[in-house]
């Protein structure tokens, strides 16, 4: 895979006691391009206190868009008419947020990092830190399922578009609950099918 236009966050020099600069959670929305790739159209980042650090629409018009996925992203072509923020602008802002030993949190984070073209070493992906309790087979659980079972609420209702802000906050809340040991590794089933 070519690393053209990628940003690699640099870790600080190791000390005797490596101290984290905290955590930030990210979530992205992507459109489908005509060449089959995805392009970033929205990104949100929150800190450990759920304070918004970044909430931007991104001009995805560097490639021809085949599908805005408006029913999922909540973004239409007209929403991007006057948007000048680019992927490079987002990368610069994220690079400042991810300095040093900052931990990046998200759900299915590899998809977001691929779209953001960011390589960051310290990550926590909520799709992998919990196990479903129904049998020995590991299943990757949806963010909505985790929120419903662990936090007691649905992050989105069926048929409504995703909210980057809600998803980033939900991922951070899940990680904080796990760190504070409010929940274990095993997730109990809820009254619906596991995706």
Secondary structure in CASP SS format (residue, H / E / C, confidence):
PFRMAT SS
TARGET T0000
AUTHOR 0000-0000-0000
METHOD secondary structure of the structure
MODEL  1
X C 1.00
X C 1.00
X C 1.00
X C 1.00
X C 1.00
X C 1.00
X E 1.00
X E 1.00
X C 1.00
X C 1.00
X C 1.00
X C 1.00
X C 1.00
X C 1.00
X C 1.00
X C 1.00
X C 1.00
X C 1.00
X C 1.00
X C 1.00
X C 1.00
X C 1.00
X E 1.00
X E 1.00
X E 1.00
X E 1.00
X E 1.00
X E 1.00
X E 1.00
X E 1.00
X E 1.00
X E 1.00
X E 1.00
X C 1.00
X C 1.00
X C 1.00
X C 1.00
X E 1.00
X E 1.00
X E 1.00
X E 1.00
X E 1.00
X E 1.00
X E 1.00
X E 1.00
X E 1.00
X E 1.00
X C 1.00
X C 1.00
X C 1.00
X C 1.00
X E 1.00
X E 1.00
X E 1.00
X E 1.00
X E 1.00
X E 1.00
X C 1.00
X C 1.00
X C 1.00
X C 1.00
X C 1.00
X C 1.00
X C 1.00
X E 1.00
X E 1.00
X E 1.00
X C 1.00
X C 1.00
X H 1.00
X H 1.00
X H 1.00
X H 1.00
X C 1.00
X C 1.00
X C 1.00
X H 1.00
X H 1.00
X H 1.00
X H 1.00
X C 1.00
X C 1.00
X C 1.00
X C 1.00
X C 1.00
X C 1.00
X H 1.00
X H 1.00
X H 1.00
X H 1.00
X H 1.00
X H 1.00
X H 1.00
X H 1.00
X H 1.00
X H 1.00
X H 1.00
X C 1.00
X C 1.00
X C 1.00
X C 1.00
X C 1.00
X E 1.00
X E 1.00
X E 1.00
X E 1.00
X C 1.00
X C 1.00
X H 1.00
X H 1.00
X H 1.00
X H 1.00
X H 1.00
X H 1.00
X H 1.00
X H 1.00
X C 1.00
X E 1.00
X E 1.00
X C 1.00
X C 1.00
X C 1.00
X E 1.00
X E 1.00
X E 1.00
X C 1.00
X C 1.00
X C 1.00
X C 1.00
X C 1.00
X E 1.00
X E 1.00
X C 1.00
X C 1.00
X C 1.00
X C 1.00
X C 1.00
X C 1.00
X C 1.00
X C 1.00
X C 1.00
X C 1.00
X H 1.00
X H 1.00
X H 1.00
X H 1.00
X H 1.00
X H 1.00
X H 1.00
X H 1.00
X H 1.00
X C 1.00
X C 1.00
X C 1.00
X C 1.00
X C 1.00
X C 1.00
X C 1.00
X C 1.00
X C 1.00
X C 1.00
X C 1.00
X C 1.00
X H 1.00
X H 1.00
X H 1.00
X H 1.00
X H 1.00
X H 1.00
X H 1.00
X H 1.00
X H 1.00
X H 1.00
X H 1.00
X H 1.00
X H 1.00
X H 1.00
X H 1.00
X H 1.00
X C 1.00
X C 1.00
X C 1.00
X C 1.00
X C 1.00
X C 1.00
X E 1.00
X E 1.00
X C 1.00
X C 1.00
X C 1.00
X C 1.00
X C 1.00
X C 1.00
X C 1.00
X C 1.00
END
